[in-house]
Amino acid sequence: MTKTMELIFVNVAGDKVTLRVNDPRDDLQEAEVRTVMDTVVAKNVFTSTGGSLTGVAGARRVTRDVAGLNILY
């Protein structure tokens, strides 16, 4: 099972930009995530094809469980 935190921002063009962080802490609080996202925007840490990140659109935890099938003979 893999866990990912998706941080969703808005850029200058008004498009959504998603940054993915692998293996986030299980005990992350919403306030911690918001603080980090606000800092990313304020410090202009990342840019995108649509320009700098200008705001926070949301965040979500994603859990993915992949099971392979043994179909080879």
Summary of the structure (lengths in Angstrom):
residues: 73
radius of gyration: 15.7
end to end distance: 26.4
largest distance: 55.9
contacts: 167
relative contact order: 0.34
helix: 18%
strand: 45%
